[in-house]
Amino acid sequence: MGISRRGVTAGLAALAASGCMGGGGPVDTPAARTAFRPVQNPGFDAWVAAFRTRALARGIQPATLDAGLRGVGFLPDVVDRDRNQTEFKRTLEDYLAIVANDARVATGRAMLVRHGPLLAEIEARFGVEAHVVAAVWGVESRFGERRGDVPVISALATLAYDGRRGAFFEQQLIAALRILQRGDVTPARMLGSWAGAMGHTQFIPTSYEAFAVDFRGDGRRDIWSDDPTDALASAAAYLNRSGWRRGQPWGVEVRLPAGFNAGLAGRGTSKSVLEWRGLGVQAAFGALPEAGAASVLIPAGAGGPAFLIFRNFTVLTRYNNAVNYVIGVGHLSDRLRGGPPIQGRFPPDAAGMTIADRKLLQRRLTAAGFDAGDADGVIGSKTREAISAYQQSVGLPVTGEPSLELLRRLG
C-alpha cells in the first residue's frame, strides 16, 4: 500500500509501477535498478545510529536490528520520488491513459480468467468483487509485473531521515523491522517501491500488520511471492474492513446539464440520486444507480468528464487518497467487466494540445528518428528527450516542451 496524504493507506503504486513513471509506486525497471543506489551520507549514518536506540526501546531485538540494518544506505532517488508523486502530478487524462489503457484492460481481463477461481473465493470470503480486487492489482503493480526491487529498509530509513514526514516513515520502519522479527520475510526478500510499499498490491508495513491475511492457512502472509494469493486476499480484506459494500458502484460517469452549478461539485456536497436527477444529472450509460447518497466530481474542470460517486469511492480513498488513483481503480474495474472507456472529452492541455495531438506528436517524432516511446499521449521523460533532440537537430531553442507549432513543423 502506498502513501496517501492522510497517512496509513495502501496504494502508492499507480505509476512507476504502472508504467507510470512515465508513471509512481514500484519501480521494477532497468532504469530504476540503476537509479536506486545508496550514497555516502554521514548525517544519515548518524541518524541510523540514533535510531537503533529508539528501535530497541520499542521492542526490536538487537539481532533483528543487526540483520535489518546491515547494508542500509541513503537513497537520494527515494527523496526525489517522494517530491514528485505521480498521482498528484499527472492530469486525470494522463493517469487514465497509463493505468486503464487498452493493453492494461486486456491483461486484466486475462488475469480475471486465469485467477478466476481464486478471485471468486476471495470475493466470497471478503465481499469485494473480483474485478475490483483485480483493478487494485493492475494499478498497483501491473498485475504483479512491477512489485518493486528497492530495499524497503533503506527506502524507509531514507524517508525517515529526510524529515518531511519523518515520524510517519519511522513508524513504517519500526513496523518493517517487526515483520522481519516475526520471520514473515527475510531482509533480502523485503523489496518494494521507493515508499516502502510491498508486494502485488503494495502494502506499507503498518497496513501489512493490520490487514495482511494468510488465505490458505499455511502459516505465512506472503505478499512478496510470485503467487498473488495472499496479496490479493489482503487487498480484499483491507477494503472489507474499510467498509466496502458489495454490489454497489464506486461511481459512474455522468452527463451534466447545460448551466450546471459547478459550486455543487465536490465531495463535500452530498445528495440523493433522485435529487441529482432533478438537477438534470444523467448517466453516461443506462440509468443512474440507486446506491445511496452521492456527490458529483468534475476532476478535469468544467467541460471535462464528470462522475457521480458513492460510498465505495470513499472506501477506495482508504487505500490511496488521490482522486486520480481512486478514479483509475474504479474505471479500470469497470473496464475489466466489459464497461466502455470514458466518454466525456478532456479539455486541451496548457499548450492547447489534446491527447490526440500529443499521440500524433509522439508518432511523428519517432518517425523522424527521435524515439518518443509509446504513442500514448502522455508526455514523459522519453518524449521530452526526443523533443529536445529534435529541437537541437534543427537549431531551435531546446525546451523539451510539446507544442502545436512543433507538431506542425514535424508534419
C-alpha positions in Angstrom: 0.0 0.0 0.0 1.3 3.3 -0.9 1.2 6.6 1.0 -1.7 9.0 0.8 -1.8 12.5 2.1 -3.8 11.2 5.0 -1.2 8.7 6.3 -1.6 5.0 6.6 -3.2 3.8 3.4 -2.4 1.4 0.8 -1.7 2.1 -2.8 1.1 4.3 -4.0 1.9 2.5 -7.0 0.0 3.6 -9.6 2.6 4.8 -11.7 6.0 3.9 -11.6 4.5 0.5 -11.2 2.0 1.0 -13.8 4.5 2.2 -16.2 3.6 5.4 -14.7 6.9 6.8 -14.2 6.1 7.9 -17.3 4.5 6.8 -14.0 4.5 6.3 -9.0 4.9 3.2 -6.9 7.1 0.1 -7.6 9.8 0.8 -10.0 10.9 -2.6 -11.3 12.6 -1.4 -14.5 16.2 -1.4 -15.7 16.4 2.4 -15.2 15.1 2.0 -11.6 17.6 -0.8 -10.8 20.5 1.5 -11.7 18.9 4.6 -10.0 18.2 3.4 -6.5 21.8 3.1 -5.2 23.0 4.2 -1.8 25.4 7.1 -1.5 27.6 8.1 1.4 25.9 10.4 3.8 27.4 10.9 7.3 24.2 12.6 8.5 22.2 9.6 7.6 24.7 7.2 9.3 24.4 9.3 12.5 20.6 9.1 12.2 20.7 5.3 11.9 22.9 5.0 14.9 20.5 7.1 17.0 17.5 5.2 15.5 18.9 1.9 16.9 18.4 3.2 20.4 14.8 4.2 19.7 14.1 0.9 18.0 15.5 -1.1 20.9 13.2 0.9 23.2 10.2 -0.1 21.1 10.9 -3.8 21.3 13.1 -4.5 18.3 15.6 -7.1 19.2 19.4 -6.5 18.7 19.6 -9.5 16.3 16.8 -8.1 14.2 18.4 -4.7 14.0 21.7 -6.2 13.0 20.1 -8.2 10.2 17.7 -5.5 9.1 20.1 -2.6 9.1 23.1 -4.5 7.6 24.0 -2.7 4.4 21.3 0.0 4.9 22.1 3.1 2.9 20.8 6.6 2.0 18.9 6.6 -1.3 18.7 10.1 -2.8 16.4 9.0 -5.6 13.8 7.9 -3.0 13.7 11.5 -1.8 13.3 12.8 -5.3 10.3 10.4 -5.9 8.7 11.5 -2.7 8.7 15.0 -4.0 7.0 14.0 -7.3 4.2 11.5 -6.6 2.6 10.8 -9.9 -1.0 10.5 -8.6 -0.8 14.1 -7.5 1.1 15.4 -10.5 -0.5 13.9 -13.6 -3.7 15.1 -15.0 -6.6 12.6 -14.8 -6.5 12.2 -18.6 -2.8 11.2 -18.5 -3.3 9.0 -15.4 -6.1 7.0 -17.1 -4.0 6.7 -20.3 -1.4 4.9 -18.2 -3.4 2.8 -15.7 -6.5 2.0 -17.8 -5.3 1.8 -21.4 -6.4 -0.9 -23.7 -3.3 -3.1 -23.0 -3.8 -2.9 -19.3 -7.5 -3.8 -19.7 -6.7 -6.7 -22.0 -4.1 -8.0 -19.5 -6.6 -7.6 -16.6 -9.3 -9.5 -18.4 -6.9 -12.3 -19.0 -5.9 -12.3 -15.3 -9.6 -12.5 -14.3 -9.8 -15.7 -16.3 -6.5 -17.1 -15.1 -7.2 -16.4 -11.5 -11.0 -16.6 -11.6 -11.4 -19.4 -9.1 -9.1 -17.7 -6.6 -10.8 -14.3 -7.0 -14.2 -15.9 -6.6 -13.0 -17.5 -3.3 -11.7 -14.1 -2.2 -15.0 -12.4 -3.1 -17.0 -15.0 -1.3 -14.9 -14.5 1.9 -14.5 -10.8 1.9 -17.3 -9.4 -0.2 -15.2 -7.5 -2.6 -15.9 -8.2 -6.2 -13.2 -9.9 -8.3 -13.0 -7.1 -10.9 -12.3 -4.6 -8.1 -9.6 -6.6 -6.5 -8.1 -7.2 -9.9 -8.2 -3.5 -10.7 -6.3 -2.6 -7.5 -3.7 -5.3 -8.5 -3.5 -3.8 -12.0 -3.0 -0.2 -10.9 -0.6 -1.1 -8.0 1.8 -3.4 -9.8 0.6 -4.0 -13.3 -0.8 -7.4 -12.2 2.4 -8.3 -10.3 4.8 -7.4 -13.1 6.3 -4.5 -11.2 6.3 -5.1 -7.5 9.5 -3.0 -6.9 13.0 -4.0 -6.2 14.1 -1.2 -3.8 15.3 -2.4 -0.4 12.4 -1.5 1.9 14.5 -0.9 5.0 16.8 1.5 3.1 13.9 3.3 1.5 12.0 3.8 4.8 15.2 4.8 6.7 16.0 7.4 3.9 12.5 8.9 4.2 12.5 8.9 8.0 15.9 10.7 8.0 14.8 13.1 5.3 12.3 14.5 7.8 9.5 15.8 5.6 7.3 13.1 7.1 9.9 11.7 9.4 7.6 10.5 12.2 5.4 8.6 9.7 8.2 6.9 7.9 10.0 6.0 11.2 6.7 4.3 12.2 6.8 2.4 9.0 10.4 1.4 9.5 9.7 0.1 13.0 6.8 -1.9 11.6 9.0 -3.3 8.8 11.5 -4.5 11.4 8.7 -6.1 13.4 7.7 -8.0 10.2 11.3 -9.2 9.9 11.4 -10.1 13.6 8.4 -12.3 13.3 10.0 -14.1 10.4 7.4 -13.3 7.8 10.1 -12.5 5.3 13.9 -12.1 5.1 15.7 -8.8 4.7 16.8 -9.9 1.2 13.2 -10.5 0.1 11.8 -7.4 1.7 11.8 -5.4 -1.6 9.2 -2.9 -2.7 8.6 0.6 -4.0 10.6 3.8 -3.2 8.0 4.5 -0.5 8.3 1.1 1.2 5.1 -0.4 -0.4 5.4 -4.1 -0.9 4.0 -7.0 -2.9 1.4 -7.3 -5.6 -1.0 -4.9 -4.0 1.6 -2.6 -2.4 1.1 -2.7 1.3 3.1 -0.4 3.5 4.3 -2.1 6.7 1.7 -0.9 9.1 -1.1 -1.9 6.7 0.5 -5.3 6.3 0.5 -5.7 10.1 -3.2 -4.7 10.3 -4.7 -6.3 7.2 -2.5 -8.9 5.5 -4.0 -12.4 5.6 -2.8 -16.0 5.3 -5.5 -17.0 2.9 -4.5 -20.7 2.6 -3.6 -21.1 6.2 0.0 -22.2 5.5 1.4 -20.1 8.3 2.7 -17.2 6.2 1.2 -14.0 4.9 3.4 -13.9 1.8 2.6 -10.9 -0.3 6.1 -10.9 -1.9 5.8 -14.3 -3.7 5.1 -14.7 -7.4 1.9 -16.4 -6.2 -0.5 -13.5 -5.7 -2.9 -15.4 -3.4 -2.1 -13.7 -0.1 -1.6 -10.3 -1.6 -5.0 -10.3 -3.4 -6.8 -11.6 -0.4 -5.1 -9.0 1.8 -6.3 -6.2 -0.6 -9.8 -7.5 -0.3 -9.5 -7.7 3.5 -8.3 -4.2 3.6 -11.3 -2.9 1.5 -13.7 -5.1 3.5 -12.5 -3.7 6.8 -12.7 -0.1 5.3 -16.5 -0.6 4.7 -16.7 -1.8 1.1 -20.3 -2.6 0.0 -20.6 -5.5 -2.3 -22.8 -4.9 -5.4 -22.6 -1.1 -5.2 -20.7 1.1 -7.6 -17.7 3.2 -6.7 -19.2 5.8 -9.1 -20.5 6.2 -12.6 -19.7 8.6 -15.4 -22.5 11.2 -15.9 -23.5 14.0 -18.2 -24.2 17.3 -16.6 -26.9 19.6 -17.9 -26.0 22.9 -19.6 -25.5 25.6 -16.9 -24.8 23.1 -14.1 -23.8 24.9 -11.0 -20.2 23.9 -10.5 -20.4 25.0 -6.9 -22.4 21.8 -6.3 -19.5 19.6 -7.3 -17.1 18.2 -4.8 -17.0 15.5 -2.1 -18.4 18.0 0.4 -21.8 18.1 -1.3 -24.0 15.0 -1.0 -27.4 14.5 -2.4 -29.7 11.5 -3.2 -29.7 10.2 -6.7 -33.3 11.4 -7.0 -32.1 14.9 -6.2 -29.3 14.8 -8.7 -31.7 13.5 -11.4 -33.9 16.5 -10.6 -31.0 18.8 -11.3 -30.5 17.2 -14.7 -27.7 14.8 -14.0 -27.9 11.8 -16.2 -25.8 8.6 -16.5 -23.5 8.5 -19.5 -24.8 4.9 -20.0 -28.0 3.4 -18.8 -29.7 4.7 -15.7 -28.2 6.3 -12.5 -27.9 3.5 -9.9 -29.8 3.8 -6.6 -26.8 3.4 -4.3 -27.3 5.9 -1.6 -26.0 9.5 -1.1 -23.7 10.7 -3.9 -21.5 13.6 -4.9 -20.6 15.0 -8.3 -16.9 15.2 -9.2 -15.5 17.2 -12.2 -11.8 16.4 -11.8 -10.7 17.9 -15.1 -12.7 21.1 -14.7 -15.8 22.4 -16.4 -16.3 20.7 -19.8 -14.3 17.6 -18.8 -15.7 14.2 -17.8 -18.0 14.2 -14.7 -18.7 11.4 -12.2 -21.3 10.7 -9.6 -19.5 9.0 -6.7 -20.9 6.8 -3.9 -19.7 5.4 -0.6 -17.3 2.9 -2.2 -15.4 5.8 -3.7 -14.6 6.9 -0.1 -13.6 3.3 0.8 -11.1 3.3 -2.1 -9.6 6.5 -0.7 -8.6 4.5 2.4 -6.2 2.7 0.0 -4.9 5.9 -1.6 -6.5 9.3 -1.1 -5.5 10.7 -4.5 -8.7 11.3 -6.6 -6.9 10.3 -9.8 -6.0 7.0 -8.1 -9.5 6.2 -7.0 -11.0 7.0 -10.4 -8.2 5.0 -12.0 -9.0 1.9 -9.9 -12.7 2.4 -10.3 -12.6 2.9 -14.0 -10.3 0.0 -14.6 -12.6 -2.2 -12.6 -15.5 -1.2 -14.8 -13.5 -1.8 -18.0 -12.4 -5.3 -16.7 -16.1 -6.3 -16.6 -16.8 -5.0 -20.0 -17.5 -1.3 -19.5 -16.6 1.3 -22.1 -13.9 3.9 -22.0 -14.5 7.4 -20.6 -17.0 9.2 -22.8 -16.5 12.8 -21.7 -13.9 14.8 -23.5 -10.9 16.2 -21.7 -10.0 19.8 -22.4 -6.7 20.7 -24.2 -3.6 20.9 -22.0 -1.7 24.1 -21.2 -0.1 24.0 -24.6 -3.5 23.8 -26.3 -3.0 20.2 -27.3 -5.5 17.3 -27.0 -4.4 13.8 -26.2 -4.8 13.0 -29.9 -2.4 15.9 -30.7 0.2 14.5 -28.2 -0.1 11.0 -29.6 0.5 12.3 -33.2 3.5 14.3 -32.0 5.0 11.2 -30.5 4.4 9.2 -33.7 5.9 12.0 -35.8 9.0 12.3 -33.6 9.6 8.6 -33.7 9.1 8.5 -37.5 11.7 11.4 -37.8 14.2 9.3 -35.9 13.7 10.6 -32.4 12.3 7.8 -30.3 9.4 9.2 -28.2 8.4 5.9 -26.8 4.8 4.6 -26.9 2.4 6.9 -28.6 0.1 7.1 -25.5 -0.3 10.9 -25.4 1.5 11.1 -22.1 4.4 13.5 -22.2 7.0 11.7 -20.0 10.8 12.0 -19.9 11.4 9.9 -23.0 9.1 12.2 -25.1 10.8 15.3 -23.7 14.2 13.9 -24.5 13.0 13.2 -28.1 11.7 16.8 -28.4 14.9 18.2 -27.1 17.0 16.1 -29.5 14.8 17.2 -32.4 14.9 20.9 -31.4 18.7 20.7 -31.2 19.0 19.0 -34.6 17.1 21.8 -36.4 18.5 24.7 -34.5 15.5 25.5 -32.4 15.7 26.6 -28.7 15.9 23.4 -26.7 13.0 23.4 -24.3 11.8 19.8 -24.4 8.2 21.1 -24.3 5.5 19.9 -26.7 3.5 22.5 -28.7 1.2 22.7 -31.7 3.9 24.6 -33.6 6.3 21.7 -33.1 3.6 19.2 -34.2 3.0 21.3 -37.4 6.7 21.5 -38.1 7.0 17.7 -37.9 4.0 17.2 -40.2 
